[in-house]
């Protein structure tokens, strides 16, 4: 399963495995711990968590208990969305660093440009201050790379204007039919890797008729087709799973979607229109 160990290269030269294992909505405790342990056993080498998920301790414990060398596992966590001052950002990172307890964090992201209960709020000044903290955290050597999440083009430009170190990643909602082309294009033009959270639209696209037909033609599952679609667009998918069969199924991505089928996929309307969408990310 080479796709799990294949890497993209970030702007600073750090290599990041092309497929991540997401832990959003994975309950803290044994569920999160076992999910990450099982993912690592299957061959995943990139684990994505966040302070807001409440499972950083479980992720860290699973990494430590895996028996795999620390430098062979890439771990991402995120600064809470409501942290919008330098001091808050520094304090929240210290908390994350302590809970993970894995010597260093490979990638640290600003979870959102606004608090979750105030989506769309103008936090431009706060985001500049937070990015100053992110740069200092990066300079400390305790994180290998820094980036953002849920940032639209305006939010990216706001941070880039004063940045000494540019964001290396932007993690956004991205799946077949909802690919946020403005953000994706701007990010790629600025050397920012795009990561896809909810690349299966939290399961919303699995029953889409067009996806079912195309997956059948390709002799793969709908989930595999959707994840491979991300990879062939040079987007890093972060599938989340708890059950062993789904963890394994999502890892079987060593196949190629034809140019013709990629054209079909890239031209599809929203494959999960009832799924919740981030309206500020146009």
C-alpha positions, 0 to 999 in steps of 0.5 A: 500500500505505497499510497499510505507512505507516498508523500507530498513536499511542503514549502519548507521541504517537510514530507507529509504522507499523502493520505491522513487518518482523520479523528474528528467526531471520534469519541475520546478514550478507547474508541479513539485510541483503538482507531488510531492503533488500528490505522497505524497497524494497517499502514497509515502514517499520518494522523490528524487531530485537534484540541477541539476533538478532545482526543489528543491524549488518546492519539498521542498514547496510540502513537507512543504504543505503536512500536513505530519510530516517531519519525515515521509517523506524521501527527497534525493538531490544531489551535482552537478556533476561538483563540485569537490572541498571541497569549491564547495561542501560545497557551493552547499550544502548550496544552496540545503539546503536553496532551500529545506527549510525542516530542514534537508536532509535525503540523500545527494548524489554526483551526478556523479564521473565526470562532465556531459560534461566530462563523464569518466574524471579522477576525483579521487582526486576531488572525495576524496576531495568532499567526505571529504566535504560530511563527514563534512556535515554529521557530521553537522547533517543537513543530515541523510545519504550520498552516491553517484550516477553513481559511478562504482567499481573503483570510489567506491574503490577510495572513500572507501580508505580514507573514515571515513564514507562509502557511504551508497547508490549508485544510478545507472542506473538499469532496467530489462536486464541492472542491472550492476552486477559488481557495484551491487555486489560490493556495496552489499558486502560493505553494500551500498544500490543500488538505481535504477534510470530510472527503467523503462528505461524512458519508453523504456522497456514498449513496450518490447514483453517479458515484455508485455507477462510476465506482462500479465501472472502476471496480472500487468502492465509492469511498475509494473512488472519492479518496483517489479523486482527491489524490489525483487532484494533488489534494491530501484526503483525511478520511475518518473511520472507526470500524476496521473494515472501513479503515482498511477499505479507505487505505486501498488506493493504489489504482488509477482513475482514467483522465476521462473519469477524472474529467467526469468527477471534476465536472460533477455537481455537489455529490452530497448537497444535503451535507453541511457546507462552510458558507464562508469558503466561496 
